[in-house]
Amino acid sequence: MTPARLRRFMNLWPPFLFAGIRVLEIAGDWRHARVALRRHWYNRNYVGTHFGGSLFAMTDPFWMILTMQCLGREYIVWDKAGEIEFVAPGRADVFADFRIDEAMLAEIRAATANGEKYLRWCETPVVTANGEVIARVRKQIYVRRKREASAPRTDGATRDDAS
């Protein structure tokens, strides 16, 4: 799947569509994504601010997806945990940016080189257009190099013979 196709799919995906969440961009190299949550009557809470579940949902899959795509098929990547800190009432449209750099990928590759699992926390501020922080979201991803990609075969066969 291409980043553009995933963006279009996610914008039609009912949990995002009906919460007012829009994926604005997924970079062609899978290193960046930008998401918006528009404020509507149907995604406000009892006191008229953004519903906390929508704020969390707008950040939910992106660290896992971007990391998985950047590392490639030799790795297993899952969401492991998440937390959100509400900083200020959300009374305007809000945005979240996700960026993966080479240092993060090198850290993960080094930690998983021998097949060990690695747990990494990734942080994302949710901000208004003028930069006011509304919430801070932390997601923990689980990463492990697949066994067949990290361990040598003990039966004398090569990976190509295993098909």
RATA-V221802 format. One record per residue. N is the residue number from 1. RES is the residue in three letters. PHI is phi as a letter, one per 30 degrees, with the letter a starting at -180 (NA if undefined). OMEGA is omega in whole degrees, -180 to 180 (* if undefined). BURIAL is # if it has 16 or more other C-alpha atoms within 10 Angstrom, else .. Layout:
{{N/RES/PHI/OMEGA/BURIAL} {N/RES/PHI/OMEGA/BURIAL}}
//
This chain:
{{1/MET/NA/178/.} {2/THR/d/177/.} {3/PRO/e/-179/#} {4/ALA/d/179/.} {5/ARG/d/177/.} {6/LEU/d/178/.} {7/ARG/e/179/#} {8/ARG/d/179/.} {9/PHE/d/-178/.} {10/MET/d/179/#} {11/ASN/d/176/#} {12/LEU/c/-179/.} {13/TRP/d/-173/.} {14/PRO/e/179/.} {15/PRO/d/177/.} {16/PHE/d/-177/#} {17/LEU/e/-175/.} {18/PHE/d/174/.} {19/ALA/c/-178/#} {20/GLY/i/-178/#} {21/ILE/c/178/#} {22/ARG/b/173/#} {23/VAL/d/-176/#} {24/LEU/d/-176/.} {25/GLU/a/164/#} {26/ILE/b/-176/#} {27/ALA/d/-179/.} {28/GLY/e/178/.} {29/ASP/c/178/.} {30/TRP/i/-177/#} {31/ARG/c/-176/#} {32/HIS/a/172/#} {33/ALA/b/177/#} {34/ARG/b/-175/#} {35/VAL/b/178/#} {36/ALA/b/171/#} {37/LEU/b/179/#} {38/ARG/d/180/#} {39/ARG/d/179/#} {40/HIS/b/178/.} {41/TRP/d/-175/.} {42/TYR/d/176/.} {43/ASN/b/175/#} {44/ARG/c/177/#} {45/ASN/c/-175/.} {46/TYR/e/-179/.} {47/VAL/c/173/.} {48/GLY/i/178/.} {49/THR/c/-180/#} {50/HIS/e/174/#} {51/PHE/d/-177/#} {52/GLY/e/178/#} {53/GLY/d/177/.} {54/SER/d/177/#} {55/LEU/d/179/#} {56/PHE/d/-178/#} {57/ALA/d/-178/.} {58/MET/d/-180/#} {59/THR/c/-166/#} {60/ASP/e/-168/#} {61/PRO/c/-164/.} {62/PHE/d/179/#} {63/TRP/d/-180/#} {64/MET/d/-176/#} {65/ILE/d/-178/.} {66/LEU/d/180/#} {67/THR/d/180/#} {68/MET/e/-178/#} {69/GLN/d/-180/#} {70/CYS/d/-178/#} {71/LEU/d/179/#} {72/GLY/j/-172/.} {73/ARG/d/179/.} {74/GLU/d/-175/.} {75/TYR/b/171/#} {76/ILE/c/179/#} {77/VAL/b/179/#} {78/TRP/b/166/#} {79/ASP/d/-179/#} {80/LYS/c/-177/.} {81/ALA/a/177/.} {82/GLY/a/176/#} {83/GLU/a/-180/.} {84/ILE/b/175/#} {85/GLU/c/178/.} {86/PHE/d/-174/.} {87/VAL/c/-178/.} {88/ALA/b/178/.} {89/PRO/d/179/.} {90/GLY/d/-179/#} {91/ARG/c/180/.} {92/ALA/b/174/#} {93/ASP/e/-179/#} {94/VAL/b/-173/#} {95/PHE/b/175/#} {96/ALA/b/178/#} {97/ASP/c/179/#} {98/PHE/b/-179/#} {99/ARG/b/176/#} {100/ILE/c/179/#} {101/ASP/c/-177/.} {102/GLU/d/179/.} {103/ALA/d/178/.} {104/MET/d/-180/.} {105/LEU/d/178/.} {106/ALA/d/177/.} {107/GLU/e/-179/.} {108/ILE/d/-180/#} {109/ARG/d/180/#} {110/ALA/d/-177/.} {111/ALA/d/-176/#} {112/THR/c/-173/#} {113/ALA/e/-178/.} {114/ASN/c/177/.} {115/GLY/j/179/#} {116/GLU/d/173/.} {117/LYS/d/179/#} {118/TYR/b/177/#} {119/LEU/c/-177/#} {120/ARG/b/175/#} {121/TRP/d/177/.} {122/CYS/b/-176/#} {123/GLU/c/179/#} {124/THR/b/171/#} {125/PRO/d/173/#} {126/VAL/c/-171/#} {127/VAL/b/172/#} {128/THR/d/180/#} {129/ALA/d/179/.} {130/ASN/c/173/.} {131/GLY/j/178/.} {132/GLU/d/-180/.} {133/VAL/d/178/#} {134/ILE/c/-179/#} {135/ALA/a/172/#} {136/ARG/c/-178/#} {137/VAL/c/174/#} {138/ARG/c/176/#} {139/LYS/b/175/#} {140/GLN/c/177/#} {141/ILE/c/176/#} {142/TYR/c/178/#} {143/VAL/b/175/#} {144/ARG/b/174/#} {145/ARG/d/180/#} {146/LYS/d/-176/#} {147/ARG/e/-179/.} {148/GLU/d/178/.} {149/ALA/d/-175/.} {150/SER/c/-175/#} {151/ALA/c/176/.} {152/PRO/d/179/.} {153/ARG/d/179/.} {154/THR/c/-177/.} {155/ASP/c/178/.} {156/GLY/i/-180/.} {157/ALA/d/174/.} {158/THR/c/178/.} {159/ARG/e/-179/.} {160/ASP/d/180/.} {161/ASP/d/-172/.} {162/ALA/d/-177/.} {163/SER/d/*/.}}
//
